[in-house]
Amino acid sequence: MLFAYFGPETVMPLASIVAAIAGAALMFWRNLVYFAKRIIRAATGRRSA
């Protein structure tokens, strides 16, 4: 672990990708939650009241 230095030039592309994914998730959060609930309901066989 002595040579496990991650400089800014290696971390910034990864941080940029993570930030883009998080931003897209926040923009479409309501739709993502609705879609996830529909999939869970379909998988469990329950219907909404």
PyMOL Python script that loads the backbone (N, CA, C, O; Angstrom):
from pymol import cmd

cmd.read_pdbstr("""\
ATOM      1  N   MET A   1       0.812  -1.190   0.000  1.00  0.00           N
ATOM      2  CA  MET A   1       0.000   0.000   0.000  1.00  0.00           C
ATOM      3  C   MET A   1       0.859   1.259   0.000  1.00  0.00           C
ATOM      4  O   MET A   1       0.332   2.368  -0.085  1.00  0.00           O
ATOM      5  N   LEU A   2       2.136   1.102   0.092  1.00  0.00           N
ATOM      6  CA  LEU A   2       3.015   2.269   0.121  1.00  0.00           C
ATOM      7  C   LEU A   2       2.966   3.016  -1.201  1.00  0.00           C
ATOM      8  O   LEU A   2       3.067   4.243  -1.224  1.00  0.00           O
ATOM      9  N   PHE A   3       2.813   2.290  -2.305  1.00  0.00           N
ATOM     10  CA  PHE A   3       2.829   2.928  -3.620  1.00  0.00           C
ATOM     11  C   PHE A   3       1.412   3.143  -4.181  1.00  0.00           C
ATOM     12  O   PHE A   3       1.244   3.354  -5.382  1.00  0.00           O
ATOM     13  N   ALA A   4       0.415   3.088  -3.319  1.00  0.00           N
ATOM     14  CA  ALA A   4      -0.965   3.234  -3.772  1.00  0.00           C
ATOM     15  C   ALA A   4      -1.392   4.701  -3.703  1.00  0.00           C
ATOM     16  O   ALA A   4      -2.353   5.038  -3.012  1.00  0.00           O
ATOM     17  N   TYR A   5      -0.695   5.549  -4.402  1.00  0.00           N
ATOM     18  CA  TYR A   5      -1.046   6.966  -4.456  1.00  0.00           C
ATOM     19  C   TYR A   5      -1.884   7.208  -5.702  1.00  0.00           C
ATOM     20  O   TYR A   5      -1.476   6.858  -6.809  1.00  0.00           O
ATOM     21  N   PHE A   6      -3.031   7.793  -5.523  1.00  0.00           N
ATOM     22  CA  PHE A   6      -3.885   8.151  -6.648  1.00  0.00           C
ATOM     23  C   PHE A   6      -3.867   9.660  -6.782  1.00  0.00           C
ATOM     24  O   PHE A   6      -4.444  10.374  -5.962  1.00  0.00           O
ATOM     25  N   GLY A   7      -3.214  10.132  -7.798  1.00  0.00           N
ATOM     26  CA  GLY A   7      -3.106  11.562  -8.024  1.00  0.00           C
ATOM     27  C   GLY A   7      -4.373  12.132  -8.622  1.00  0.00           C
ATOM     28  O   GLY A   7      -5.268  11.393  -9.030  1.00  0.00           O
ATOM     29  N   PRO A   8      -4.443  13.454  -8.670  1.00  0.00           N
ATOM     30  CA  PRO A   8      -5.637  14.101  -9.219  1.00  0.00           C
ATOM     31  C   PRO A   8      -5.897  13.743 -10.678  1.00  0.00           C
ATOM     32  O   PRO A   8      -7.049  13.690 -11.107  1.00  0.00           O
ATOM     33  N   GLU A   9      -4.852  13.500 -11.429  1.00  0.00           N
ATOM     34  CA  GLU A   9      -5.037  13.169 -12.853  1.00  0.00           C
ATOM     35  C   GLU A   9      -5.672  11.800 -13.051  1.00  0.00           C
ATOM     36  O   GLU A   9      -6.217  11.528 -14.121  1.00  0.00           O
ATOM     37  N   THR A  10      -5.616  10.936 -12.050  1.00  0.00           N
ATOM     38  CA  THR A  10      -6.260   9.627 -12.169  1.00  0.00           C
ATOM     39  C   THR A  10      -7.628   9.602 -11.503  1.00  0.00           C
ATOM     40  O   THR A  10      -8.485   8.807 -11.887  1.00  0.00           O
ATOM     41  N   VAL A  11      -7.845  10.454 -10.517  1.00  0.00           N
ATOM     42  CA  VAL A  11      -9.100  10.442  -9.772  1.00  0.00           C
ATOM     43  C   VAL A  11     -10.170  11.310 -10.434  1.00  0.00           C
ATOM     44  O   VAL A  11     -11.354  10.985 -10.346  1.00  0.00           O
ATOM     45  N   MET A  12      -9.792  12.388 -11.084  1.00  0.00           N
ATOM     46  CA  MET A  12     -10.767  13.327 -11.639  1.00  0.00           C
ATOM     47  C   MET A  12     -11.689  12.706 -12.691  1.00  0.00           C
ATOM     48  O   MET A  12     -12.885  12.996 -12.660  1.00  0.00           O
ATOM     49  N   PRO A  13     -11.215  11.875 -13.615  1.00  0.00           N
ATOM     50  CA  PRO A  13     -12.167  11.258 -14.554  1.00  0.00           C
ATOM     51  C   PRO A  13     -13.200  10.382 -13.845  1.00  0.00           C
ATOM     52  O   PRO A  13     -14.373  10.386 -14.217  1.00  0.00           O
ATOM     53  N   LEU A  14     -12.779   9.645 -12.844  1.00  0.00           N
ATOM     54  CA  LEU A  14     -13.704   8.811 -12.086  1.00  0.00           C
ATOM     55  C   LEU A  14     -14.700   9.677 -11.322  1.00  0.00           C
ATOM     56  O   LEU A  14     -15.889   9.361 -11.283  1.00  0.00           O
ATOM     57  N   ALA A  15     -14.231  10.758 -10.720  1.00  0.00           N
ATOM     58  CA  ALA A  15     -15.123  11.661  -9.996  1.00  0.00           C
ATOM     59  C   ALA A  15     -16.118  12.314 -10.946  1.00  0.00           C
ATOM     60  O   ALA A  15     -17.273  12.535 -10.581  1.00  0.00           O
ATOM     61  N   SER A  16     -15.684  12.617 -12.144  1.00  0.00           N
ATOM     62  CA  SER A  16     -16.567  13.219 -13.134  1.00  0.00           C
ATOM     63  C   SER A  16     -17.668  12.253 -13.540  1.00  0.00           C
ATOM     64  O   SER A  16     -18.824  12.652 -13.678  1.00  0.00           O
ATOM     65  N   ILE A  17     -17.323  10.996 -13.732  1.00  0.00           N
ATOM     66  CA  ILE A  17     -18.322   9.981 -14.091  1.00  0.00           C
ATOM     67  C   ILE A  17     -19.324   9.794 -12.957  1.00  0.00           C
ATOM     68  O   ILE A  17     -20.529   9.720 -13.196  1.00  0.00           O
ATOM     69  N   VAL A  18     -18.836   9.719 -11.739  1.00  0.00           N
ATOM     70  CA  VAL A  18     -19.722   9.552 -10.582  1.00  0.00           C
ATOM     71  C   VAL A  18     -20.646  10.760 -10.442  1.00  0.00           C
ATOM     72  O   VAL A  18     -21.830  10.599 -10.147  1.00  0.00           O
ATOM     73  N   ALA A  19     -20.117  11.966 -10.649  1.00  0.00           N
ATOM     74  CA  ALA A  19     -20.936  13.172 -10.553  1.00  0.00           C
ATOM     75  C   ALA A  19     -21.995  13.210 -11.647  1.00  0.00           C
ATOM     76  O   ALA A  19     -23.118  13.648 -11.397  1.00  0.00           O
ATOM     77  N   ALA A  20     -21.663  12.765 -12.843  1.00  0.00           N
ATOM     78  CA  ALA A  20     -22.644  12.745 -13.933  1.00  0.00           C
ATOM     79  C   ALA A  20     -23.768  11.756 -13.642  1.00  0.00           C
ATOM     80  O   ALA A  20     -24.936  12.050 -13.897  1.00  0.00           O
ATOM     81  N   ILE A  21     -23.422  10.594 -13.114  1.00  0.00           N
ATOM     82  CA  ILE A  21     -24.443   9.595 -12.770  1.00  0.00           C
ATOM     83  C   ILE A  21     -25.331  10.112 -11.637  1.00  0.00           C
ATOM     84  O   ILE A  21     -26.551   9.954 -11.682  1.00  0.00           O
ATOM     85  N   ALA A  22     -24.724  10.723 -10.632  1.00  0.00           N
ATOM     86  CA  ALA A  22     -25.502  11.259  -9.517  1.00  0.00           C
ATOM     87  C   ALA A  22     -26.414  12.398  -9.985  1.00  0.00           C
ATOM     88  O   ALA A  22     -27.559  12.489  -9.544  1.00  0.00           O
ATOM     89  N   GLY A  23     -25.922  13.257 -10.863  1.00  0.00           N
ATOM     90  CA  GLY A  23     -26.740  14.348 -11.376  1.00  0.00           C
ATOM     91  C   GLY A  23     -27.923  13.842 -12.175  1.00  0.00           C
ATOM     92  O   GLY A  23     -29.031  14.359 -12.030  1.00  0.00           O
ATOM     93  N   ALA A  24     -27.712  12.842 -13.012  1.00  0.00           N
ATOM     94  CA  ALA A  24     -28.807  12.269 -13.789  1.00  0.00           C
ATOM     95  C   ALA A  24     -29.822  11.594 -12.868  1.00  0.00           C
ATOM     96  O   ALA A  24     -31.027  11.704 -13.092  1.00  0.00           O
ATOM     97  N   ALA A  25     -29.352  10.906 -11.849  1.00  0.00           N
ATOM     98  CA  ALA A  25     -30.263  10.259 -10.900  1.00  0.00           C
ATOM     99  C   ALA A  25     -31.095  11.295 -10.154  1.00  0.00           C
ATOM    100  O   ALA A  25     -32.281  11.075  -9.911  1.00  0.00           O
ATOM    101  N   LEU A  26     -30.489  12.420  -9.790  1.00  0.00           N
ATOM    102  CA  LEU A  26     -31.241  13.460  -9.090  1.00  0.00           C
ATOM    103  C   LEU A  26     -32.256  14.136 -10.003  1.00  0.00           C
ATOM    104  O   LEU A  26     -33.342  14.501  -9.552  1.00  0.00           O
ATOM    105  N   MET A  27     -31.922  14.308 -11.271  1.00  0.00           N
ATOM    106  CA  MET A  27     -32.857  14.938 -12.199  1.00  0.00           C
ATOM    107  C   MET A  27     -34.087  14.067 -12.427  1.00  0.00           C
ATOM    108  O   MET A  27     -35.198  14.580 -12.556  1.00  0.00           O
ATOM    109  N   PHE A  28     -33.893  12.761 -12.478  1.00  0.00           N
ATOM    110  CA  PHE A  28     -34.988  11.854 -12.780  1.00  0.00           C
ATOM    111  C   PHE A  28     -35.378  11.007 -11.578  1.00  0.00           C
ATOM    112  O   PHE A  28     -35.882   9.898 -11.755  1.00  0.00           O
ATOM    113  N   TRP A  29     -35.158  11.496 -10.356  1.00  0.00           N
ATOM    114  CA  TRP A  29     -35.368  10.715  -9.148  1.00  0.00           C
ATOM    115  C   TRP A  29     -36.806  10.214  -9.040  1.00  0.00           C
ATOM    116  O   TRP A  29     -37.030   9.045  -8.726  1.00  0.00           O
ATOM    117  N   ARG A  30     -37.778  11.082  -9.294  1.00  0.00           N
ATOM    118  CA  ARG A  30     -39.177  10.689  -9.147  1.00  0.00           C
ATOM    119  C   ARG A  30     -39.532   9.569 -10.122  1.00  0.00           C
ATOM    120  O   ARG A  30     -40.212   8.611  -9.754  1.00  0.00           O
ATOM    121  N   ASN A  31     -39.074   9.692 -11.351  1.00  0.00           N
ATOM    122  CA  ASN A  31     -39.354   8.655 -12.338  1.00  0.00           C
ATOM    123  C   ASN A  31     -38.646   7.348 -12.000  1.00  0.00           C
ATOM    124  O   ASN A  31     -39.203   6.269 -12.202  1.00  0.00           O
ATOM    125  N   LEU A  32     -37.419   7.439 -11.484  1.00  0.00           N
ATOM    126  CA  LEU A  32     -36.691   6.226 -11.112  1.00  0.00           C
ATOM    127  C   LEU A  32     -37.375   5.490  -9.968  1.00  0.00           C
ATOM    128  O   LEU A  32     -37.465   4.263  -9.981  1.00  0.00           O
ATOM    129  N   VAL A  33     -37.855   6.234  -8.983  1.00  0.00           N
ATOM    130  CA  VAL A  33     -38.533   5.612  -7.846  1.00  0.00           C
ATOM    131  C   VAL A  33     -39.841   4.977  -8.303  1.00  0.00           C
ATOM    132  O   VAL A  33     -40.165   3.862  -7.892  1.00  0.00           O
ATOM    133  N   TYR A  34     -40.593   5.676  -9.148  1.00  0.00           N
ATOM    134  CA  TYR A  34     -41.847   5.141  -9.669  1.00  0.00           C
ATOM    135  C   TYR A  34     -41.601   3.853 -10.456  1.00  0.00           C
ATOM    136  O   TYR A  34     -42.325   2.871 -10.292  1.00  0.00           O
ATOM    137  N   PHE A  35     -40.581   3.865 -11.305  1.00  0.00           N
ATOM    138  CA  PHE A  35     -40.243   2.687 -12.101  1.00  0.00           C
ATOM    139  C   PHE A  35     -39.813   1.525 -11.209  1.00  0.00           C
ATOM    140  O   PHE A  35     -40.200   0.382 -11.452  1.00  0.00           O
ATOM    141  N   ALA A  36     -39.018   1.809 -10.184  1.00  0.00           N
ATOM    142  CA  ALA A  36     -38.570   0.756  -9.259  1.00  0.00           C
ATOM    143  C   ALA A  36     -39.748   0.165  -8.499  1.00  0.00           C
ATOM    144  O   ALA A  36     -39.807  -1.047  -8.291  1.00  0.00           O
ATOM    145  N   LYS A  37     -40.692   1.015  -8.082  1.00  0.00           N
ATOM    146  CA  LYS A  37     -41.868   0.503  -7.373  1.00  0.00           C
ATOM    147  C   LYS A  37     -42.705  -0.392  -8.271  1.00  0.00           C
ATOM    148  O   LYS A  37     -43.220  -1.416  -7.824  1.00  0.00           O
ATOM    149  N   ARG A  38     -42.844  -0.010  -9.541  1.00  0.00           N
ATOM    150  CA  ARG A  38     -43.612  -0.838 -10.472  1.00  0.00           C
ATOM    151  C   ARG A  38     -42.952  -2.196 -10.675  1.00  0.00           C
ATOM    152  O   ARG A  38     -43.636  -3.216 -10.751  1.00  0.00           O
ATOM    153  N   ILE A  39     -41.623  -2.212 -10.764  1.00  0.00           N
ATOM    154  CA  ILE A  39     -40.907  -3.479 -10.956  1.00  0.00           C
ATOM    155  C   ILE A  39     -41.046  -4.363  -9.714  1.00  0.00           C
ATOM    156  O   ILE A  39     -41.231  -5.575  -9.828  1.00  0.00           O
ATOM    157  N   ILE A  40     -40.956  -3.756  -8.536  1.00  0.00           N
ATOM    158  CA  ILE A  40     -41.080  -4.534  -7.300  1.00  0.00           C
ATOM    159  C   ILE A  40     -42.487  -5.092  -7.172  1.00  0.00           C
ATOM    160  O   ILE A  40     -42.671  -6.249  -6.791  1.00  0.00           O
ATOM    161  N   ARG A  41     -43.482  -4.268  -7.490  1.00  0.00           N
ATOM    162  CA  ARG A  41     -44.864  -4.761  -7.433  1.00  0.00           C
ATOM    163  C   ARG A  41     -45.099  -5.894  -8.427  1.00  0.00           C
ATOM    164  O   ARG A  41     -45.795  -6.861  -8.119  1.00  0.00           O
ATOM    165  N   ALA A  42     -44.518  -5.771  -9.620  1.00  0.00           N
ATOM    166  CA  ALA A  42     -44.683  -6.824 -10.620  1.00  0.00           C
ATOM    167  C   ALA A  42     -43.979  -8.109 -10.168  1.00  0.00           C
ATOM    168  O   ALA A  42     -44.475  -9.208 -10.412  1.00  0.00           O
ATOM    169  N   ALA A  43     -42.842  -7.970  -9.519  1.00  0.00           N
ATOM    170  CA  ALA A  43     -42.086  -9.142  -9.082  1.00  0.00           C
ATOM    171  C   ALA A  43     -42.772  -9.852  -7.918  1.00  0.00           C
ATOM    172  O   ALA A  43     -42.747 -11.079  -7.830  1.00  0.00           O
ATOM    173  N   THR A  44     -43.391  -9.067  -7.018  1.00  0.00           N
ATOM    174  CA  THR A  44     -44.025  -9.677  -5.851  1.00  0.00           C
ATOM    175  C   THR A  44     -45.472 -10.077  -6.121  1.00  0.00           C
ATOM    176  O   THR A  44     -46.055 -10.843  -5.353  1.00  0.00           O
ATOM    177  N   GLY A  45     -46.050  -9.569  -7.197  1.00  0.00           N
ATOM    178  CA  GLY A  45     -47.417  -9.941  -7.541  1.00  0.00           C
ATOM    179  C   GLY A  45     -48.471  -9.150  -6.824  1.00  0.00           C
ATOM    180  O   GLY A  45     -49.644  -9.524  -6.850  1.00  0.00           O
ATOM    181  N   ARG A  46     -48.087  -8.049  -6.173  1.00  0.00           N
ATOM    182  CA  ARG A  46     -49.054  -7.211  -5.457  1.00  0.00           C
ATOM    183  C   ARG A  46     -49.614  -6.146  -6.383  1.00  0.00           C
ATOM    184  O   ARG A  46     -48.989  -5.737  -7.361  1.00  0.00           O
ATOM    185  N   ARG A  47     -50.803  -5.721  -6.037  1.00  0.00           N
ATOM    186  CA  ARG A  47     -51.419  -4.613  -6.771  1.00  0.00           C
ATOM    187  C   ARG A  47     -51.546  -3.430  -5.828  1.00  0.00           C
ATOM    188  O   ARG A  47     -51.660  -3.604  -4.615  1.00  0.00           O
ATOM    189  N   SER A  48     -51.527  -2.217  -6.393  1.00  0.00           N
ATOM    190  CA  SER A  48     -51.665  -1.036  -5.549  1.00  0.00           C
ATOM    191  C   SER A  48     -53.114  -0.878  -5.113  1.00  0.00           C
ATOM    192  O   SER A  48     -54.037  -1.227  -5.849  1.00  0.00           O
ATOM    193  N   ALA A  49     -53.302  -0.355  -3.921  1.00  0.00           N
ATOM    194  CA  ALA A  49     -54.649  -0.212  -3.361  1.00  0.00           C
ATOM    195  C   ALA A  49     -55.364   0.997  -3.932  1.00  0.00           C
ATOM    196  O   ALA A  49     -56.510   1.265  -3.569  1.00  0.00           O
TER     197      ALA A  49
END
""", "prot")
cmd.dss("prot")
cmd.show_as("cartoon", "prot")
cmd.util.cbc("prot")
cmd.orient("prot")
